[in-house]
């Protein structure tokens, strides 16, 4: 049995999964941009609250300090005003940094996100947890599918996210493609400071019937990569053979990791992930190493006959405006 106890939210239908996933993403967006999961409603689910902890107290202390300085004379008022301006500018420049995988996850995101009015697309920085080294117009391209299914359908008045795909001219050189994408990550996450690993606000993952996650395959050498942020994948056992992928340390360093899994064909692998982590499937490794920051959103078919798990009822955090 898994030693990590993730949040598992199960729904009878696909639409329920999509709506809950979208809500959880918007909550993560609000937390990243404003230091709070929701500026209107208090949190009622204490398990989810632990994923967004500390923000409210930090905001209260900031307000208290600001009010104290404002009452301390003209010189202090000027200093306080300057600090408030810097704080406001910093908040205006905040970005929601998210990593996406591909496959059926894109369909879930399209169904859940596009109908919401509170997705602040113009403040998103979108990276990819993995990519198949195929042309962008191929149905196998994660970026191509996300662009056609989601990003091209964002209403113009909502703005457009910053999107960071791979370099299409490097499809024939997996190592150079991975190295170049790592440089993209460094520019986005460590342009001013030296950091060991990037910290995404949220990484969204699916899970294949063989337990592979992003393009991390069972028993593949990329699972042992501990230094690189992005690694090439050669001779993938299914689908396009050449790919790049974020490594396990990068995925597990994210503030939050969300698995989105649906369908009866996934039930056997979900059972293995939850009941036999010793099998070392990529999804099991991430489930263990990112313990406390993992949430699973599944339909009932995907967890049919899986023992030893507790399915929770999802309580919506944000009401779409």
N, C-alpha and C positions, 0 to 999 in steps of 0.2 A: 504493500500500500504506500502511496506517496506520502512523504514526510511533510510536504507542503500542502496546506489546505487553502486552495484558491477559492475566490468567489465564483460560483457557478449559477448563472441565470438561465433558466430553461423556459421555452415558449412553445405553445402548441403549433404555431404557424410562422412562416417566413416573415410576414409583415410585422409580427411582434418583435422578432429579432432585430429587424431593420430600424424600427422606431426606438427601441431601447439603446441600440448601438449609437444612433444619432444623438440621443439625449446624453449619453455618457461622453461622447466626443465634445459636445457643446459645453458640458460641465468642465472638461479638461481645458478647453479653449478659454473659458472665462477665468479659470484659475491661473492660467499662464499669463493672460493679458491684464487681469485686474486683481490678482491675489485672492480671488474668491470664486467658488464654483458657480455661484448665482447671486446676483446683487439684489434679488427680490425675496427669496424664499429661504427659510432656515432648513438645514439638513435634518432629515428624520431617520435615515438609515445609518446607524453607527458604524457598520462595517465599511460602507463607502466613505464615511466621514474620515476614517483613518487615512484614506488615500489623499485627502485634501486638507490634512491637518495643519495647524499653525498659521494659516493665512489670516483668519479673523482676528486672532490675538495680535499679530503683527500690525495689522491695519489699525487696531484700537490704540496700540502703543504709539504708533506714528502720529495719530490724531491728537493724543494726549500731549506728546512732546511739542507738537505744533502750537496747540492752544497755550501751553505754558510760555513758550517763547513770545507769542503774540502779546501776552500781557506784561512783558518785561521791559517796555520802553522803546523809544524810537529807533535807537541803534540796533537793538535786537530785532525790531520789526523789519528793518531793512535786510538784516541777515536772514531772518526767517523767510521773507519774501523771495530772496535769492534762492534759498534752499527749496522752497515750494516750486519755483520756476524750473529748477533743475529736475526735481522730482516729476513734475508734470511732463517735461520733455522726455525723461526716461520712460515714463509710462506710455507716452504716445509712440515711442519707438519699439515697444515690446512686440514680439512676434510669437505666434503659436507654431512650434516646430514639431511636425508630425512625420512619421515614417509609414509608408504604405507598402503592403505586399500586393499580390495580384490575385488572379483566379476568381472564384465566386465571391470573394470579399468585395470586389468592385461593384457587383450587382447589389449587394446589401447596402453599400454606401450610397449608391445612386437612389435606391428606394427610400432610404431614411433621411438623407441630408438635403436633397434638392427641394423638398417641399417645406423645409423649415425656413423661417424668416430671421432667425437669430444666429445664423452661421456668418461670421465676419470674415468672409473669404479673403478680403484684401489684406488681412493681417496674418494670413497663413504662409508658412514656408513649408513646402511639400517636398520631401525626399522619398526615395524608394528603398525599402528593405532589401529588395533584390530586383534583378532585371535579367531577362533572357536576352542574349545577344543576337537579336533579330531586328530587321528594319522596323521603324516605328509604325508603319502601316500594316504590319503583320498582326493577325489576331492573337499571336502569342506574346506580343509586347505589353508589359505591364503599364508602361507610360502611355502607349498608344490606346490601350483599352480605357485607362482612367481618363485620358483626355477626351475621347469620343463619348464616353458614357457619363462623365461627370463634369469636367471642367468646361467643355464646350457648351454645356447646358446651363451654366450659371447666368442668371439675369445680369445684363450689363450694369445696371444700377448698383449691384452688390459688390462690384469690383472683382478683381482677379487675383488669385494667389500667386506668390512666387513659386515656380515649379522648377525642380532641379533633376532633369533626366540625365542619363548617361550621354557620352559623346557618340553620336551615331556613326561617325567616321572611324571608330575604333572597334567595330564589331568583330573584326578578324584578329584582334589582339587582346585576349581576355586579361592578361596581366597588366597591360598598359591601360586598358579600360578601367580595371579595378583601382590602379594607382591614381588615375586621373579623378575618379569619383571620390577617392579618399581625400584628394586635394580640395575638391569641392566641399566636402564635409569640414575640413580644417578651416577653410575660408569662412564657412558659416558658423562654426562653433568655437573656433580658437584663433580668430584673426588678430586679437589683441593679447591674448593670454595663452600660455602653454598649458594644455590640459591633456591628461592621459587618455580620456575617452570623451566623446561627445555625449551630451545628455539631452535626449529628446523629451519633449513634454508627453508624447504618446507615440507608441509604435503599435500598429494594427497588423495582426497576423491571421492567416488561415492555418489549416492543418490538413495535409493530404492523407489519403488512406494508408500510406506507408510511414506516416509520422514525420515526414519532412516539413520544415518550417522555413519560410522565405526560400532560399536555395541551399539550405543546410540539410544534407541528406544523411540517412543512417549510415554509420561506419565510414563516412567520408572524411578525408584528411582536414577539410575546412573546420570540422567540429573541434579540432585540437588547436586551431589558430588562436593565439593569446595576445598578439601584439598589433597586428594590422587591424584597421577599422573596417576595411573592405577587402574581400578576397575573391580571386577568380575561381570559377568552378569549371572543371573540364570533365567530359564524359559523364554528364549527369545521367542517372539511370532511367529517367523518364523525361518526356518533353524535349525541348531544345537542349542539345548536349552542352553548349557553352553558355555560361552565365557569370554574373557577379553577385555577391551577397554581403550584407552586413554580417559581421562575425558575432559569435555568441556573447563576448564581453560587451560589445556595443549595445546589442538588444537588451541585455540584462541590466544595463546601466541606465535605461530610460526611467523617467519618473513613473510612468505607468505603461503596462503592456496589456493589450487586449487581444484575446483569441476569439475569432468568430467562426463557428463551425456548424454546418447544417447537413442533414441528410442521413438516412439509415446506413449508407455505405461507410460513414465515419464512425459508427458505433464500435466496431471491433478495436480500432486504434485508440479511441477515447478510453475504452476499457483498459487497454495496455498502459496508456499514459498514466492513468489514475491508480491502477492496481499493481503495475509492475514497472516502477521507475528504474529498477535495476537493469532493465532491457536497454537503457541508454538511448532511447529515441530522442531526436533533436527537440521535439516538443516537451518531452519529459525533462530534459536538461534545463531548458528555459523555465519550465514550470517550477523547478526546484531552486535554481539560482536567482530567480527574480521573485522569490516568495515574499508575499506581503504587498506586492505591487501588480499582481496578476488578477485579471477578471476574465472569465469565460462566458461568452454569449452563445447559446446553442439552442437548437430546436429539440423537441422531445425525442424525435427519431434518432438524433445523434448520441443521446445518452441512454437509449433503451437498454435495459438489462445491465447497465453499469452499476456495480455495487460499491458501497463504501463512500458515496458522495452525498452531499446535502445540497439539494437544489433550492435556491432562494427565489422569492418573488421580487421582481425588480420594482423599486419605487422611483418614479421619475424625479430627477433633480431639478430640471429646468423646464418651464412651460414655454413653448414656442410663442414668440411675440406676434 
